[in-house]
Amino acid sequence: MAVDNTDRRPPESEATPSGPNEEFVRLFTQSQRSLYLFILPLVHTASDAEEVLQETNVVVLSKWSQFQPGTNFIAWCRAIARLEVFRFRRRNFHRLQLLDDDVMNLLAEDIENDPVDHEQQRRALGDCLEKLRESDKDLIRRRYADGSTGDDVAHQLGRPANSVYQSLGRVRRTLLECIRRRMATGGAT
């Protein structure tokens, strides 16, 4: 009895890729922060946003072949995320829903149409933080350490609380102005 050793795979033109291509994976990876920031205001907590993001990722990856290259990847993902937010809300109907579905839909549309580039803002903040004096950086690090308050920082530094709050206000204003300048120039210094 002869054994047939011929290749049983379909011809290259009929073969379907087994998974997302490199470009899809790159777009998918780059979209994660933006998707999270889109989902976050639509749910109760950061952990809810993480859960919805994971569900969104499962759907995005399962539908990778439906994405049309050359179209807006983030808009496609946001449409999926919006549906996942509604699924999440239905699954958690017993929890207090502060906004009804119509308002959630309007909020999602408003977020989608927001021209602010949050990733550019994040980079600008990082750059502006680097430009601060060391004492101001230390003050910000202490204040935004997990669970820390302005009063805690005042106690740590042996300064009056009012003085610390004034310094924090000054540093925040400095950062805000720096970020605004960077955003106005497209991120350039």
ROSE-4610 file (N, C-alpha, C; in Angstrom, 1 decimal, always signed):
// ROSE-4610
residu = [M/M/M/A/A/A/V/V/V/D/D/D/N/N/N/T/T/T/D/D/D/R/R/R/R/R/R/P/P/P/P/P/P/E/E/E/S/S/S/E/E/E/A/A/A/T/T/T/P/P/P/S/S/S/G/G/G/P/P/P/N/N/N/E/E/E/E/E/E/F/F/F/V/V/V/R/R/R/L/L/L/F/F/F/T/T/T/Q/Q/Q/S/S/S/Q/Q/Q/R/R/R/S/S/S/L/L/L/Y/Y/Y/L/L/L/F/F/F/I/I/I/L/L/L/P/P/P/L/L/L/V/V/V/H/H/H/T/T/T/A/A/A/S/S/S/D/D/D/A/A/A/E/E/E/E/E/E/V/V/V/L/L/L/Q/Q/Q/E/E/E/T/T/T/N/N/N/V/V/V/V/V/V/V/V/V/L/L/L/S/S/S/K/K/K/W/W/W/S/S/S/Q/Q/Q/F/F/F/Q/Q/Q/P/P/P/G/G/G/T/T/T/N/N/N/F/F/F/I/I/I/A/A/A/W/W/W/C/C/C/R/R/R/A/A/A/I/I/I/A/A/A/R/R/R/L/L/L/E/E/E/V/V/V/F/F/F/R/R/R/F/F/F/R/R/R/R/R/R/R/R/R/N/N/N/F/F/F/H/H/H/R/R/R/L/L/L/Q/Q/Q/L/L/L/L/L/L/D/D/D/D/D/D/D/D/D/V/V/V/M/M/M/N/N/N/L/L/L/L/L/L/A/A/A/E/E/E/D/D/D/I/I/I/E/E/E/N/N/N/D/D/D/P/P/P/V/V/V/D/D/D/H/H/H/E/E/E/Q/Q/Q/Q/Q/Q/R/R/R/R/R/R/A/A/A/L/L/L/G/G/G/D/D/D/C/C/C/L/L/L/E/E/E/K/K/K/L/L/L/R/R/R/E/E/E/S/S/S/D/D/D/K/K/K/D/D/D/L/L/L/I/I/I/R/R/R/R/R/R/R/R/R/Y/Y/Y/A/A/A/D/D/D/G/G/G/S/S/S/T/T/T/G/G/G/D/D/D/D/D/D/V/V/V/A/A/A/H/H/H/Q/Q/Q/L/L/L/G/G/G/R/R/R/P/P/P/A/A/A/N/N/N/S/S/S/V/V/V/Y/Y/Y/Q/Q/Q/S/S/S/L/L/L/G/G/G/R/R/R/V/V/V/R/R/R/R/R/R/T/T/T/L/L/L/L/L/L/E/E/E/C/C/C/I/I/I/R/R/R/R/R/R/R/R/R/M/M/M/A/A/A/T/T/T/G/G/G/G/G/G/A/A/A/T/T/T]
num = [1/1/1/2/2/2/3/3/3/4/4/4/5/5/5/6/6/6/7/7/7/8/8/8/9/9/9/10/10/10/11/11/11/12/12/12/13/13/13/14/14/14/15/15/15/16/16/16/17/17/17/18/18/18/19/19/19/20/20/20/21/21/21/22/22/22/23/23/23/24/24/24/25/25/25/26/26/26/27/27/27/28/28/28/29/29/29/30/30/30/31/31/31/32/32/32/33/33/33/34/34/34/35/35/35/36/36/36/37/37/37/38/38/38/39/39/39/40/40/40/41/41/41/42/42/42/43/43/43/44/44/44/45/45/45/46/46/46/47/47/47/48/48/48/49/49/49/50/50/50/51/51/51/52/52/52/53/53/53/54/54/54/55/55/55/56/56/56/57/57/57/58/58/58/59/59/59/60/60/60/61/61/61/62/62/62/63/63/63/64/64/64/65/65/65/66/66/66/67/67/67/68/68/68/69/69/69/70/70/70/71/71/71/72/72/72/73/73/73/74/74/74/75/75/75/76/76/76/77/77/77/78/78/78/79/79/79/80/80/80/81/81/81/82/82/82/83/83/83/84/84/84/85/85/85/86/86/86/87/87/87/88/88/88/89/89/89/90/90/90/91/91/91/92/92/92/93/93/93/94/94/94/95/95/95/96/96/96/97/97/97/98/98/98/99/99/99/100/100/100/101/101/101/102/102/102/103/103/103/104/104/104/105/105/105/106/106/106/107/107/107/108/108/108/109/109/109/110/110/110/111/111/111/112/112/112/113/113/113/114/114/114/115/115/115/116/116/116/117/117/117/118/118/118/119/119/119/120/120/120/121/121/121/122/122/122/123/123/123/124/124/124/125/125/125/126/126/126/127/127/127/128/128/128/129/129/129/130/130/130/131/131/131/132/132/132/133/133/133/134/134/134/135/135/135/136/136/136/137/137/137/138/138/138/139/139/139/140/140/140/141/141/141/142/142/142/143/143/143/144/144/144/145/145/145/146/146/146/147/147/147/148/148/148/149/149/149/150/150/150/151/151/151/152/152/152/153/153/153/154/154/154/155/155/155/156/156/156/157/157/157/158/158/158/159/159/159/160/160/160/161/161/161/162/162/162/163/163/163/164/164/164/165/165/165/166/166/166/167/167/167/168/168/168/169/169/169/170/170/170/171/171/171/172/172/172/173/173/173/174/174/174/175/175/175/176/176/176/177/177/177/178/178/178/179/179/179/180/180/180/181/181/181/182/182/182/183/183/183/184/184/184/185/185/185/186/186/186/187/187/187/188/188/188/189/189/189]
x = [+0.8/+0.0/+0.9/+0.7/+1.5/+1.0/+1.9/+1.5/+1.5/+0.4/+0.4/+1.0/+2.2/+2.9/+2.7/+1.7/+1.5/+1.0/+1.3/+0.8/-0.7/-1.4/-2.9/-3.4/-2.5/-2.9/-3.5/-4.5/-5.0/-4.0/-4.1/-3.2/-3.1/-2.0/-1.8/-2.9/-3.6/-4.7/-5.9/-6.1/-7.2/-6.9/-5.7/-5.4/-5.8/-6.3/-6.6/-5.6/-5.2/-4.2/-4.7/-3.8/-4.2/-4.4/-4.0/-4.1/-3.8/-3.9/-3.7/-2.3/-2.2/-0.9/-0.2/+1.1/+1.9/+1.4/+0.8/+0.2/-0.9/-1.8/-2.9/-2.5/-1.5/-0.9/-0.3/+0.3/+0.9/-0.2/-1.2/-2.3/-3.1/-3.2/-3.9/-3.1/-1.8/-1.0/-1.0/-0.9/-0.9/-2.2/-3.3/-4.6/-5.0/-4.3/-4.7/-5.0/-4.0/-4.2/-5.4/-5.5/-6.6/-8.0/-8.0/-9.3/-9.6/-8.6/-8.9/-9.4/-8.8/-9.3/-10.7/-11.0/-12.4/-13.4/-13.0/-13.9/-14.1/-13.0/-13.0/-14.2/-14.5/-15.6/-17.0/-17.0/-18.3/-18.7/-17.8/-18.0/-17.7/-18.0/-17.8/-16.4/-15.6/-14.3/-13.2/-11.9/-10.8/-10.8/-11.2/-11.2/-12.3/-13.5/-14.5/-14.0/-13.2/-12.7/-11.7/-10.9/-9.9/-10.7/-11.8/-12.6/-13.2/-13.8/-14.4/-13.3/-12.1/-11.1/-10.7/-10.6/-10.2/-11.3/-12.6/-13.6/-13.6/-13.3/-13.2/-12.0/-10.9/-9.7/-10.1/-10.8/-11.2/-12.0/-13.0/-13.8/-13.0/-12.1/-11.3/-10.4/-9.8/-8.9/-9.7/-10.9/-11.7/-12.2/-12.3/-12.9/-11.8/-10.5/-9.4/-9.6/-10.1/-10.2/-11.3/-12.2/-13.2/-12.7/-11.6/-11.1/-10.6/-11.0/-10.6/-9.4/-8.2/-7.0/-7.2/-6.6/-6.7/-7.8/-8.7/-9.7/-9.2/-10.0/-9.6/-9.7/-8.6/-8.6/-9.2/-8.8/-9.3/-10.8/-11.3/-12.8/-13.5/-12.9/-13.4/-13.4/-12.3/-12.2/-13.1/-13.3/-14.2/-15.6/-16.0/-17.4/-17.6/-16.6/-16.7/-16.7/-15.8/-15.8/-17.1/-17.7/-19.0/-20.0/-20.1/-21.0/-20.6/-19.3/-18.9/-19.3/-19.2/-19.7/-21.2/-22.0/-23.4/-23.6/-22.8/-22.9/-22.6/-21.5/-21.1/-22.2/-22.8/-23.9/-25.0/-25.4/-26.5/-26.2/-24.9/-24.5/-24.5/-24.3/-24.2/-25.4/-26.5/-27.7/-28.1/-27.7/-28.0/-27.3/-26.2/-25.4/-26.1/-25.8/-26.4/-25.9/-26.8/-26.3/-26.7/-25.6/-25.8/-26.4/-26.1/-26.5/-27.3/-28.3/-29.1/-28.3/-28.8/-28.1/-28.0/-29.1/-29.1/-28.0/-27.9/-26.8/-25.5/-25.3/-24.0/-23.6/-24.6/-24.4/-23.9/-24.6/-24.2/-22.8/-22.5/-21.1/-20.1/-20.4/-19.4/-19.2/-20.2/-20.1/-19.3/-19.5/-18.7/-17.2/-17.0/-15.6/-14.9/-15.7/-15.1/-14.8/-15.6/-15.4/-14.4/-13.9/-13.0/-11.7/-11.2/-10.0/-8.8/-8.9/-7.7/-6.9/-5.7/-4.8/-4.2/-4.8/-4.5/-3.0/-2.6/-1.2/-0.2/-0.6/+0.3/+0.3/-0.8/-0.9/+0.0/-0.1/+0.7/+2.2/+2.6/+4.0/+4.4/+3.6/+3.9/+4.0/+3.1/+3.2/+4.6/+4.9/+6.2/+7.4/+7.4/+8.4/+8.5/+7.3/+7.2/+7.6/+7.3/+7.7/+9.2/+9.9/+11.3/+12.0/+11.3/+11.8/+11.7/+10.9/+10.8/+12.1/+12.2/+13.3/+13.2/+14.3/+14.3/+13.3/+13.3/+12.5/+11.0/+10.6/+9.2/+8.9/+9.8/+9.6/+9.4/+10.2/+10.0/+8.7/+8.2/+6.9/+5.8/+5.9/+4.9/+4.9/+6.1/+6.2/+5.6/+5.9/+5.4/+3.9/+3.3/+1.9/+1.1/+1.6/+0.9/+1.3/+2.1/+2.4/+1.0/+0.9/-0.4/-0.9/-2.1/-2.8/-2.3/-1.3/-0.8/-1.7/-1.7/-2.5/-1.5/-2.0/-1.2/-0.7/-1.6/-1.3/-0.2/-0.2/+0.8/+2.2/+2.2/+3.4/+3.9/+3.0/+3.4/+4.1/+3.5/+4.0/+5.4/+5.5/+6.8/+7.9/+7.6/+8.5/+8.7/+7.8/+7.9/+7.5/+6.6/+6.2/+4.7/+4.2/+2.8/+2.0/+0.9/+0.0/-0.3/-0.6/-1.0/+0.2/+1.4/+2.6/+2.7/+2.5/+2.6/+1.5/+0.3/-0.8/-0.5/+0.1/+0.4/+1.5/+2.5/+3.6/+3.0/+2.1/+1.5/+0.7/+0.0/-0.8/+0.1/+1.3/+2.2/+2.8/+3.2/+3.7/+2.7/+1.5/+0.4/+0.2/+0.2/+0.0/+1.2/+2.4/+3.6/+3.5/+3.0/+2.9/+1.8/+0.7/-0.4/+0.0/+0.7/+1.2/+2.2/+3.1/+4.0/+3.3/+2.3/+1.6/+0.8/+0.2/-0.5/+0.4/+1.6/+2.6/+3.0/+3.3/+3.7/+2.6/+1.4/+0.3/+0.0/+0.2/+0.0/+1.1/+2.2/+3.3/+3.4/+2.4/+2.4/+3.4/+3.7/+4.6/+6.1/+6.4/+7.8/+8.0/+9.3/+9.7/+9.6]
y = [-1.2/+0.0/+1.2/+2.1/+3.3/+4.4/+5.2/+6.3/+7.6/+8.3/+9.6/+10.7/+11.2/+12.2/+13.6/+13.8/+15.1/+16.1/+17.3/+18.3/+18.5/+18.4/+18.5/+20.0/+20.9/+22.3/+22.9/+23.8/+24.4/+25.3/+25.6/+26.5/+27.8/+28.5/+29.8/+30.8/+30.8/+31.8/+31.4/+30.1/+29.7/+29.7/+29.7/+29.6/+30.8/+30.7/+31.8/+31.9/+33.1/+33.3/+32.7/+32.2/+31.6/+32.6/+33.9/+34.9/+36.2/+37.3/+38.6/+38.8/+39.7/+40.0/+41.0/+41.3/+42.1/+43.5/+44.1/+45.4/+45.5/+44.5/+44.4/+44.4/+43.5/+43.4/+44.7/+45.4/+46.8/+47.7/+47.8/+48.7/+48.4/+47.1/+46.6/+47.0/+46.8/+47.1/+48.6/+49.4/+50.9/+51.4/+50.7/+51.2/+51.0/+50.2/+49.8/+51.0/+51.9/+53.0/+53.9/+54.1/+55.0/+54.3/+53.0/+52.2/+52.3/+52.1/+52.2/+53.5/+54.6/+56.0/+56.2/+55.5/+55.7/+55.0/+53.8/+53.0/+53.6/+54.1/+54.5/+55.4/+56.5/+57.3/+56.7/+55.6/+54.9/+53.9/+53.6/+52.6/+53.2/+52.4/+52.9/+53.1/+52.1/+52.1/+51.7/+51.9/+51.5/+50.0/+49.2/+47.7/+47.3/+48.1/+47.8/+48.1/+49.2/+49.6/+48.5/+48.0/+46.9/+45.7/+45.3/+44.2/+44.4/+45.5/+45.8/+45.8/+46.4/+46.4/+44.9/+44.1/+42.7/+42.0/+42.2/+41.7/+42.3/+43.6/+44.2/+43.6/+43.4/+42.8/+41.4/+40.6/+39.3/+39.4/+40.3/+40.5/+41.0/+42.0/+42.6/+41.5/+40.7/+39.7/+38.5/+38.3/+37.2/+37.7/+39.0/+39.6/+40.3/+39.9/+40.6/+40.6/+39.5/+39.4/+40.3/+40.8/+41.7/+43.2/+43.5/+44.8/+45.1/+46.3/+46.7/+47.6/+47.0/+47.8/+49.2/+50.2/+51.5/+52.3/+51.7/+52.4/+52.7/+53.5/+53.9/+52.8/+52.2/+51.1/+51.4/+52.6/+53.0/+53.2/+53.7/+53.9/+52.5/+51.6/+50.2/+49.6/+49.7/+49.2/+49.9/+51.2/+51.9/+51.5/+51.2/+50.7/+49.3/+48.5/+47.2/+47.5/+48.4/+48.7/+49.2/+50.1/+50.6/+49.5/+48.5/+47.4/+46.6/+46.5/+45.7/+46.5/+47.8/+48.6/+48.3/+48.2/+48.0/+46.5/+45.6/+44.2/+44.1/+44.8/+44.9/+45.4/+46.5/+47.2/+46.2/+45.5/+44.5/+43.4/+42.9/+41.8/+42.3/+43.5/+44.1/+45.0/+44.6/+45.5/+45.7/+44.8/+44.9/+46.0/+46.5/+47.6/+48.9/+49.9/+51.2/+51.7/+52.1/+52.7/+54.2/+55.0/+56.4/+57.1/+56.5/+57.0/+56.0/+56.4/+55.4/+55.2/+54.2/+53.8/+54.9/+55.8/+56.9/+57.9/+58.2/+59.1/+58.5/+57.2/+56.6/+56.6/+56.5/+56.5/+57.9/+58.9/+60.3/+60.6/+60.1/+60.3/+59.6/+58.4/+57.7/+58.5/+59.0/+59.8/+61.0/+61.7/+62.9/+62.5/+61.4/+61.0/+60.7/+60.0/+59.7/+60.9/+61.9/+63.2/+64.1/+63.8/+64.7/+64.7/+65.9/+66.0/+65.9/+65.8/+65.8/+64.5/+64.6/+63.4/+63.1/+62.1/+61.9/+61.3/+60.6/+60.1/+61.3/+62.2/+63.4/+64.2/+64.3/+65.0/+64.2/+62.9/+62.1/+62.3/+62.3/+62.6/+64.0/+65.0/+66.3/+66.4/+65.8/+65.8/+65.2/+64.0/+63.4/+64.4/+65.0/+66.0/+67.1/+67.6/+68.8/+68.4/+67.2/+66.8/+66.7/+66.3/+66.2/+67.6/+68.7/+70.0/+70.7/+70.1/+70.7/+70.6/+71.6/+71.5/+70.2/+69.8/+68.5/+68.6/+69.7/+69.9/+69.8/+70.3/+70.2/+68.8/+68.1/+66.7/+65.9/+66.1/+65.4/+65.7/+66.9/+67.3/+66.5/+66.5/+65.8/+64.3/+63.7/+62.3/+61.9/+62.7/+62.5/+62.6/+63.6/+63.9/+62.8/+62.3/+61.3/+59.9/+59.7/+58.3/+57.7/+56.4/+55.7/+56.1/+56.7/+57.0/+58.3/+59.0/+60.1/+61.3/+62.2/+63.4/+64.6/+65.8/+67.0/+67.1/+66.8/+66.8/+65.8/+64.6/+63.6/+64.2/+64.9/+65.4/+66.5/+67.4/+68.4/+67.8/+66.7/+66.1/+65.5/+64.9/+64.3/+65.3/+66.5/+67.5/+68.5/+68.3/+69.2/+70.7/+70.8/+72.1/+72.3/+73.5/+73.7/+73.3/+72.7/+72.1/+73.2/+74.4/+75.5/+75.8/+75.7/+76.0/+74.9/+73.6/+72.5/+72.7/+73.0/+73.1/+74.3/+75.4/+76.5/+76.1/+75.3/+74.8/+73.9/+73.0/+72.0/+72.8/+73.8/+74.6/+75.3/+75.8/+76.5/+75.5/+74.3/+73.3/+72.8/+72.6/+72.2/+73.3/+74.5/+75.6/+75.6/+75.4/+75.3/+74.2/+73.0/+71.9/+72.1/+72.7/+72.9/+73.9/+74.9/+75.9/+75.2/+74.4/+73.7/+72.8/+72.0/+71.1/+71.8/+72.9/+73.8/+74.2/+74.7/+75.2/+74.0/+72.9/+71.7/+71.3/+71.3/+70.8/+71.8/+73.1/+74.2/+74.1/+73.6/+73.5/+72.0/+71.2/+69.9/+68.9/+69.3/+68.4/+68.9/+69.9/+70.4/+71.2/+71.3/+72.1/+73.5]
z = [+0.0/+0.0/+0.0/-0.9/-1.1/-0.2/+0.4/+1.3/+0.5/+0.6/-0.2/+0.7/+0.3/+1.0/+0.5/-0.4/-0.9/+0.1/+0.0/+0.9/+0.8/+1.9/+1.9/+2.2/+2.3/+2.6/+1.3/+1.5/+0.3/-0.4/-1.7/-2.3/-1.6/-1.8/-1.1/-1.2/-2.4/-2.6/-1.8/-1.4/-0.7/+0.8/+1.2/+2.7/+3.4/+4.6/+5.5/+6.5/+6.8/+7.9/+9.2/+10.0/+11.2/+12.4/+12.1/+13.2/+12.6/+13.5/+13.0/+12.5/+11.5/+10.9/+11.8/+11.5/+12.3/+12.4/+11.3/+11.4/+12.4/+12.3/+13.2/+14.7/+14.9/+16.3/+16.8/+15.9/+16.2/+16.6/+15.7/+16.0/+17.3/+17.5/+18.7/+19.9/+19.9/+21.1/+21.3/+20.3/+20.5/+20.9/+20.7/+21.1/+22.5/+23.3/+24.6/+25.6/+25.6/+26.6/+26.1/+24.9/+24.3/+24.6/+24.4/+24.7/+26.2/+27.0/+28.5/+28.8/+28.3/+28.6/+28.0/+27.0/+26.4/+27.3/+27.8/+28.7/+30.1/+30.7/+32.1/+32.5/+31.7/+32.2/+32.0/+31.3/+31.0/+32.1/+33.0/+34.0/+35.4/+36.4/+37.8/+38.3/+38.0/+38.7/+37.7/+38.1/+37.2/+37.0/+38.0/+37.9/+36.9/+36.9/+35.9/+34.5/+34.4/+33.1/+32.6/+33.5/+33.1/+32.7/+33.4/+33.0/+31.6/+31.4/+30.1/+29.0/+29.3/+28.3/+27.9/+28.9/+28.6/+27.7/+28.0/+27.2/+25.8/+25.7/+24.4/+23.6/+24.3/+23.6/+23.1/+23.8/+23.4/+22.1/+22.0/+20.9/+19.7/+19.9/+18.9/+18.3/+19.1/+18.6/+17.9/+18.3/+17.6/+16.3/+16.1/+14.9/+14.0/+14.3/+13.6/+12.1/+11.6/+10.1/+9.5/+10.4/+9.9/+9.8/+10.4/+10.3/+8.9/+8.4/+7.0/+7.1/+6.7/+6.7/+6.0/+6.5/+5.9/+6.5/+7.4/+8.1/+9.5/+10.2/+11.5/+12.6/+12.9/+13.9/+15.2/+15.8/+17.1/+17.1/+16.0/+15.9/+15.9/+15.2/+15.1/+16.5/+17.2/+18.6/+19.5/+19.4/+20.3/+20.1/+18.9/+18.6/+19.3/+19.3/+20.0/+21.5/+22.0/+23.4/+23.9/+23.1/+23.5/+23.8/+22.9/+23.0/+24.3/+24.5/+25.7/+27.0/+27.0/+28.1/+28.4/+27.4/+27.6/+28.1/+27.5/+28.0/+29.5/+29.9/+31.3/+32.1/+31.7/+32.5/+32.6/+31.6/+31.7/+32.7/+32.6/+33.5/+35.0/+35.2/+36.5/+36.8/+36.3/+36.4/+37.9/+38.8/+40.2/+40.9/+40.2/+40.8/+40.4/+41.3/+41.0/+39.7/+38.8/+37.5/+37.6/+37.6/+37.8/+36.5/+35.4/+34.1/+33.3/+32.6/+31.9/+30.5/+29.8/+28.5/+27.5/+27.4/+26.5/+26.8/+28.1/+28.5/+28.3/+28.6/+28.3/+26.9/+26.0/+24.6/+24.1/+24.7/+24.4/+24.9/+26.1/+26.7/+25.8/+25.4/+24.5/+23.2/+22.6/+21.4/+21.6/+22.8/+23.1/+23.3/+23.9/+24.1/+22.8/+21.9/+20.6/+19.8/+19.9/+19.1/+19.8/+21.0/+21.7/+20.9/+20.5/+19.7/+20.6/+21.9/+22.7/+22.6/+22.4/+22.3/+23.7/+24.3/+25.7/+25.8/+24.8/+24.8/+24.7/+23.9/+23.8/+25.1/+25.8/+27.1/+28.1/+28.1/+29.0/+28.8/+27.5/+27.2/+27.6/+27.4/+27.8/+29.3/+30.0/+31.5/+31.9/+31.3/+31.7/+31.4/+30.3/+29.9/+30.9/+31.2/+32.1/+33.5/+34.0/+35.3/+35.4/+34.3/+34.3/+34.4/+33.9/+34.0/+35.3/+36.2/+37.6/+38.4/+39.3/+40.3/+41.1/+41.6/+42.4/+43.6/+44.2/+45.4/+45.0/+43.9/+43.4/+43.0/+42.3/+42.0/+43.2/+44.2/+45.5/+46.1/+46.1/+46.7/+45.9/+44.6/+43.8/+44.1/+44.1/+44.4/+45.7/+46.7/+48.1/+48.1/+47.5/+47.5/+46.8/+45.6/+44.8/+45.1/+46.2/+46.6/+47.0/+46.9/+47.3/+48.6/+48.7/+49.9/+50.6/+50.0/+50.7/+50.5/+51.5/+51.5/+51.6/+51.4/+51.6/+53.1/+54.0/+55.4/+55.7/+55.1/+55.3/+54.9/+53.7/+53.2/+54.2/+54.6/+55.6/+56.8/+57.3/+58.5/+58.2/+57.0/+56.6/+56.5/+56.0/+55.7/+56.9/+57.9/+59.1/+58.7/+57.8/+57.3/+57.7/+57.8/+58.0/+56.8/+57.0/+55.9/+54.9/+55.3/+54.4/+53.4/+53.9/+53.1/+52.0/+52.4/+51.5/+50.4/+50.8/+49.8/+48.9/+49.4/+48.5/+47.5/+48.0/+47.1/+46.0/+46.5/+45.5/+44.5/+44.9/+43.9/+42.9/+43.4/+42.5/+41.5/+42.0/+41.1/+40.1/+40.5/+39.6/+38.5/+38.9/+37.9/+36.9/+37.4/+36.5/+35.5/+36.0/+35.1/+34.1/+34.5/+33.6/+32.5/+32.8/+31.8/+30.9/+31.4/+30.6/+29.6/+30.1/+29.3/+28.2/+28.5/+27.5/+26.4/+26.8/+25.9/+24.9/+25.5/+24.7/+23.8/+24.2/+23.4/+22.3/+22.5/+21.5/+20.4/+20.8/+19.8/+19.2/+19.5/+19.0/+19.7/+20.9/+21.7/+21.7/+20.9/+20.8/+22.1/+22.4/+23.6/+23.4]
